[in-house]
Amino acid sequence: RRAGWVLLPLGGLVIGAALVSLLIGSEPIGLVPIVDALWGSLTGAASSLSEESRVILFQIRLPRVALALGVGAALAVAGGAFQALLRNPLADPYVLGISGGAALGSILALMFLPGLFFGQPLFGFLGALVSMSVVYRLGRGRSDPAHLVLAGIIISTLLSSVIVLLTSIADQLRWRRITLWLLGDLSSGNGPGAVLVLAVTIVSVGILWTQARALNLMMIGEEEAFAIGVETRRVRWIVFVVASLLTAAAVSVGGAIGYVGLVVPHLIRLAAGSDNRLVLPASALGGALLVLLADGLARTIVAPRELPTGAITALIGAPTFLFLLVRSRHLRL
């Protein structure tokens, strides 16, 4: 019953926000023509949309909305999984340095292998996996999960320095592309990228949901969970690898959109409790909603110009992060 009260309203809000995102823009399109065109694309029936509006809807707005849905859901679920595993509400892919590894891998592919098919997602995942492994080894064997967070912050700082160095030696065209991408720009999204991140998110959320009960027990303490039969090492690796894959998929196609994995899972836990069987799917819907709203604001605040979506999420997330940091000694999952 509680899951229904949480997931159904969130799902309705996501659908509503997606429809609004299809409506708004420099070239307005009415709701009825959009619904008619979407129905026609499914059934083959003729629609009343002009050819220009059809191109705007199906080649620009629809892939961008799908990309926002996938990126938001992926980052929020990854953040929720890390927070549960590390028993720290301040943990998220960006704080842990995993998004930095994904960003570095994607930039290397963008600079040196621009023609490689799915090069950015592949190198992004490899970068996230290497970064996760280093952070895990630095914090391994410590009873306090805060050591992993500290290791992540150190690695994130190092990776940011390498990214700045690569950006400074890039040519003008690549410099502009990298800069926009680092700011979290969804305008360059396309259909294949949206399909990739949506597919990865759906599969990964399913895998993590199968570990939700074990995560609930591990939130009490890994030693206690191990004593009652939880294979803590296996669960830890599953969560690390799958959450890293989610982060890499989101970062490689959507750029560095920060704070989604920090803010959304924490708000879900405040509203619906700490049961990860509910927190993970609710975080997926909440993250999709947040990025949809942020992208809609980015496209309309100074229209016809666009702001980076990552700038909007940072304006929302940074104050929340500071608030959580001040209260961190009093927070419990």
C-alpha positions as CSV (number, residue, x, y, z in Angstrom):
1,R,0.0,0.0,0.0
2,R,2.8,2.4,0.9
3,A,4.5,1.6,-2.4
4,G,1.4,2.5,-4.3
5,W,1.0,5.8,-2.5
6,V,4.6,6.7,-3.4
7,L,5.1,5.2,-6.9
8,L,1.8,6.1,-8.5
9,P,1.9,9.8,-7.8
10,L,5.6,9.9,-8.9
11,G,4.8,8.1,-12.1
12,G,1.9,10.5,-12.8
13,L,4.2,13.5,-12.3
14,V,6.9,12.0,-14.5
15,I,4.3,11.4,-17.3
16,G,2.9,14.9,-16.9
17,A,6.4,16.5,-16.9
18,A,7.4,14.5,-20.0
19,L,4.3,15.8,-21.9
20,V,5.0,19.4,-20.8
21,S,8.6,19.0,-22.0
22,L,7.3,18.0,-25.4
23,L,5.1,21.0,-25.5
24,I,7.5,23.8,-24.5
25,G,10.3,25.2,-26.6
26,S,11.2,27.9,-29.1
27,E,8.6,26.5,-31.4
28,P,5.4,25.7,-29.4
29,I,3.4,22.6,-30.4
30,G,-0.1,21.9,-29.1
31,L,-1.0,19.0,-26.8
32,V,-3.6,17.5,-29.1
33,P,-1.3,17.4,-32.2
34,I,1.5,15.9,-30.1
35,V,-0.8,13.1,-28.7
36,D,-2.2,12.6,-32.3
37,A,1.3,12.3,-33.7
38,L,2.5,9.9,-31.0
39,W,-0.6,7.7,-31.5
40,G,-0.1,7.8,-35.2
41,S,3.5,6.7,-34.9
42,L,2.3,3.7,-33.0
43,T,-0.7,2.8,-35.2
44,G,0.4,4.1,-38.5
45,A,-2.5,6.6,-38.7
46,A,-2.1,10.0,-40.3
47,S,-1.5,13.0,-38.0
48,S,-2.2,16.7,-38.4
49,L,1.4,17.8,-37.6
50,S,3.4,19.7,-40.2
51,E,6.6,18.2,-41.5
52,E,8.6,20.9,-39.6
53,S,6.8,20.1,-36.3
54,R,7.2,16.4,-36.9
55,V,11.0,16.8,-37.2
56,I,11.1,19.0,-34.0
57,L,9.0,16.5,-32.1
58,F,10.5,13.2,-33.1
59,Q,14.1,14.1,-33.8
60,I,14.8,16.8,-31.2
61,R,12.3,16.8,-28.3
62,L,11.4,13.2,-27.9
63,P,15.0,11.9,-27.8
64,R,15.9,14.7,-25.4
65,V,13.0,13.8,-23.1
66,A,13.9,10.1,-23.2
67,L,17.5,11.1,-22.4
68,A,16.5,13.2,-19.4
69,L,14.3,10.3,-18.1
70,G,17.2,7.8,-18.4
71,V,19.9,10.1,-17.1
72,G,17.9,11.2,-14.1
73,A,16.8,7.7,-13.2
74,A,20.3,6.3,-13.6
75,L,22.0,8.9,-11.4
76,A,19.3,8.8,-8.7
77,V,19.3,5.0,-8.4
78,A,23.1,4.9,-8.4
79,G,23.2,7.5,-5.6
80,G,20.5,5.6,-3.6
81,A,22.5,2.3,-3.9
82,F,25.7,3.9,-2.8
83,Q,24.1,5.6,0.1
84,A,22.5,2.4,1.3
85,L,25.7,0.4,0.9
86,L,28.0,2.9,2.6
87,R,25.4,3.9,5.2
88,N,26.1,7.5,4.4
89,P,23.4,9.9,3.1
90,L,26.2,12.2,1.6
91,A,27.5,9.5,-0.7
92,D,26.7,9.7,-4.4
93,P,28.6,8.9,-7.7
94,Y,30.1,12.4,-7.8
95,V,31.3,12.5,-4.2
96,L,32.8,9.0,-4.6
97,G,34.7,10.0,-7.8
98,I,33.0,7.4,-10.0
99,S,31.4,10.0,-12.2
100,G,34.8,11.6,-12.5
101,G,36.2,8.3,-13.9
102,A,33.3,8.0,-16.3
103,A,33.8,11.6,-17.4
104,L,37.6,11.1,-18.0
105,G,37.0,7.9,-20.0
106,S,34.3,9.6,-22.1
107,I,36.6,12.6,-22.8
108,L,39.4,10.4,-23.8
109,A,37.1,8.7,-26.3
110,L,35.8,12.0,-27.5
111,M,39.3,13.4,-28.1
112,F,41.2,10.4,-29.5
113,L,38.6,8.0,-30.8
114,P,35.7,10.2,-32.0
115,G,34.6,7.8,-34.7
116,L,34.4,4.7,-32.5
117,F,30.8,3.4,-32.2
118,F,29.6,3.6,-28.6
119,G,33.2,4.7,-27.7
120,Q,32.0,7.2,-25.0
121,P,29.8,4.7,-23.2
122,L,32.4,2.0,-23.3
123,F,35.3,4.1,-22.2
124,G,33.0,5.8,-19.6
125,F,32.2,2.5,-18.1
126,L,35.9,1.5,-18.0
127,G,36.8,4.8,-16.4
128,A,34.0,4.4,-13.8
129,L,35.1,0.8,-13.1
130,V,38.7,1.7,-12.6
131,S,37.8,4.7,-10.4
132,M,35.5,2.5,-8.3
133,S,38.2,-0.1,-7.9
134,V,40.7,2.4,-6.7
135,V,38.3,4.0,-4.3
136,Y,37.2,0.6,-3.0
137,R,40.8,-0.5,-2.4
138,L,41.7,2.7,-0.6
139,G,38.8,2.3,1.7
140,R,38.8,-1.5,2.0
141,G,39.2,-3.0,5.4
142,R,38.0,0.1,7.2
143,S,35.1,-0.2,9.6
144,D,34.0,3.3,9.0
145,P,32.3,3.8,5.6
146,A,33.4,7.5,5.7
147,H,36.9,6.3,4.6
148,L,35.4,5.3,1.2
149,V,33.8,8.8,0.9
150,L,37.1,10.4,1.8
151,A,38.9,8.3,-0.8
152,G,36.3,9.2,-3.4
153,I,36.8,12.9,-2.8
154,I,40.5,12.6,-3.2
155,I,40.2,10.6,-6.4
156,S,37.5,13.0,-7.7
157,T,39.9,15.9,-7.2
158,L,42.7,14.1,-9.0
159,L,40.4,13.2,-12.0
160,S,39.1,16.7,-12.2
161,S,42.7,18.0,-12.6
162,V,43.4,15.5,-15.4
163,I,40.2,16.6,-17.1
164,V,41.2,20.2,-16.9
165,L,44.6,19.4,-18.4
166,L,43.0,17.5,-21.3
167,T,40.6,20.3,-21.9
168,S,43.4,22.8,-22.1
169,I,45.2,20.9,-24.8
170,A,42.1,20.2,-26.9
171,D,41.5,22.1,-30.2
172,Q,38.8,24.8,-30.4
173,L,36.0,22.5,-31.7
174,R,36.7,19.7,-29.2
175,W,37.2,22.2,-26.4
176,R,33.7,23.6,-27.0
177,R,32.1,20.1,-27.1
178,I,33.9,19.0,-24.0
179,T,33.0,22.2,-22.1
180,L,29.3,21.9,-23.0
181,W,29.3,18.2,-22.1
182,L,31.0,18.9,-18.7
183,L,28.3,21.4,-17.9
184,G,25.6,18.7,-18.4
185,D,24.1,19.5,-21.7
186,L,21.3,17.3,-23.1
187,S,20.9,19.2,-26.3
188,S,23.3,17.0,-28.1
189,G,21.4,13.8,-27.1
190,N,20.2,11.5,-29.8
191,G,18.0,8.4,-30.1
192,P,20.7,5.7,-29.8
193,G,22.1,7.4,-26.7
194,A,18.6,7.7,-25.1
195,V,17.9,4.0,-25.9
196,L,21.2,3.0,-24.4
197,V,20.8,4.8,-21.1
198,L,17.1,3.7,-20.7
199,A,18.0,0.1,-21.4
200,V,20.9,0.1,-18.9
201,T,18.8,1.8,-16.3
202,I,15.9,-0.7,-16.6
203,V,18.1,-3.7,-16.4
204,S,20.3,-2.2,-13.6
205,V,17.3,-1.2,-11.4
206,G,16.0,-4.7,-11.7
207,I,19.4,-6.2,-10.6
208,L,19.7,-3.8,-7.7
209,W,16.1,-4.4,-6.6
210,T,17.0,-8.1,-6.2
211,Q,19.6,-7.0,-3.6
212,A,17.3,-4.5,-1.8
213,R,16.6,-6.8,1.1
214,A,20.3,-7.6,1.6
215,L,21.0,-3.8,1.5
216,N,18.3,-3.3,4.2
217,L,20.2,-5.7,6.4
218,M,23.6,-4.2,5.6
219,M,22.4,-0.8,6.6
220,I,22.4,-2.0,10.2
221,G,26.1,-3.0,9.8
222,E,28.0,-5.4,7.5
223,E,29.2,-7.6,10.4
224,E,25.7,-8.0,11.7
225,A,24.3,-8.7,8.2
226,F,27.0,-11.3,7.6
227,A,26.2,-13.0,10.9
228,I,22.6,-13.6,9.9
229,G,23.6,-15.0,6.5
230,V,24.0,-12.1,4.0
231,E,26.8,-12.6,1.5
232,T,28.1,-9.1,2.1
233,R,31.1,-9.3,-0.2
234,R,29.0,-10.5,-3.2
235,V,26.3,-7.8,-2.5
236,R,29.0,-5.1,-2.2
237,W,30.5,-6.0,-5.6
238,I,27.2,-6.2,-7.3
239,V,26.2,-2.8,-6.0
240,F,29.5,-1.2,-6.9
241,V,29.6,-2.6,-10.4
242,V,26.0,-2.0,-11.3
243,A,25.9,1.5,-9.8
244,S,29.1,2.3,-11.7
245,L,27.6,1.1,-14.9
246,L,24.6,3.3,-14.3
247,T,26.8,6.3,-13.6
248,A,28.9,5.6,-16.8
249,A,25.8,5.3,-19.0
250,A,24.4,8.6,-17.6
251,V,27.6,10.6,-17.8
252,S,28.7,9.3,-21.2
253,V,25.5,10.4,-23.0
254,G,24.3,13.3,-20.8
255,G,27.4,14.9,-19.4
256,A,28.2,15.9,-15.9
257,I,24.8,16.5,-14.3
258,G,25.5,16.6,-10.6
259,Y,23.6,16.3,-7.3
260,V,20.8,14.2,-8.7
261,G,22.1,11.1,-6.9
262,L,22.6,13.0,-3.7
263,V,19.3,14.9,-3.4
264,V,16.6,12.5,-4.8
265,P,17.3,9.3,-2.7
266,H,17.6,11.4,0.5
267,L,14.3,13.1,-0.1
268,I,12.7,9.7,-0.9
269,R,13.9,8.3,2.4
270,L,12.6,11.3,4.3
271,A,9.2,10.9,2.7
272,A,8.8,7.1,2.4
273,G,11.3,5.5,4.8
274,S,14.5,3.5,4.3
275,D,13.2,0.3,2.7
276,N,15.4,-0.1,-0.4
277,R,12.7,-2.2,-2.1
278,L,10.8,1.1,-2.3
279,V,13.6,3.6,-2.3
280,L,15.3,2.3,-5.5
281,P,12.3,2.4,-7.8
282,A,11.0,5.6,-6.3
283,S,14.5,7.2,-6.7
284,A,14.4,6.2,-10.4
285,L,11.1,8.1,-10.8
286,G,12.2,11.0,-8.7
287,G,15.5,11.4,-10.5
288,A,13.7,11.3,-13.9
289,L,11.3,14.0,-12.7
290,L,14.1,16.2,-11.4
291,V,16.1,16.1,-14.6
292,L,13.0,16.6,-16.7
293,L,12.1,19.7,-14.7
294,A,15.6,21.1,-14.7
295,D,15.9,20.5,-18.5
296,G,12.6,22.3,-19.1
297,L,13.8,25.3,-17.1
298,A,17.1,25.3,-18.9
299,R,15.3,25.4,-22.3
300,T,12.8,28.2,-21.3
301,I,14.4,30.6,-18.8
302,V,16.4,32.6,-21.4
303,A,14.7,31.2,-24.6
304,P,15.6,30.9,-27.4
305,R,19.0,30.4,-25.8
306,E,19.5,27.4,-23.6
307,L,21.3,26.9,-20.3
308,P,23.1,23.7,-19.3
309,T,20.9,21.3,-17.5
310,G,23.7,20.6,-15.0
311,A,23.7,24.2,-14.0
312,I,20.0,24.0,-12.9
313,T,20.5,20.8,-11.0
314,A,23.6,22.3,-9.3
315,L,21.5,25.3,-8.2
316,I,19.1,22.9,-6.6
317,G,21.6,20.4,-5.3
318,A,24.4,22.5,-3.9
319,P,22.3,24.2,-1.2
320,T,20.9,20.8,-0.3
321,F,24.3,19.3,-0.1
322,L,25.5,22.1,2.3
323,F,22.4,21.6,4.4
324,L,23.1,17.8,4.7
325,L,26.7,18.4,5.4
326,V,25.9,20.7,8.3
327,R,23.5,18.1,9.7
328,S,25.6,15.0,8.7
329,R,26.5,14.1,12.3
330,H,22.8,13.9,13.1
331,L,21.7,11.9,10.0
332,R,20.9,8.3,10.1
333,L,19.6,6.2,7.1
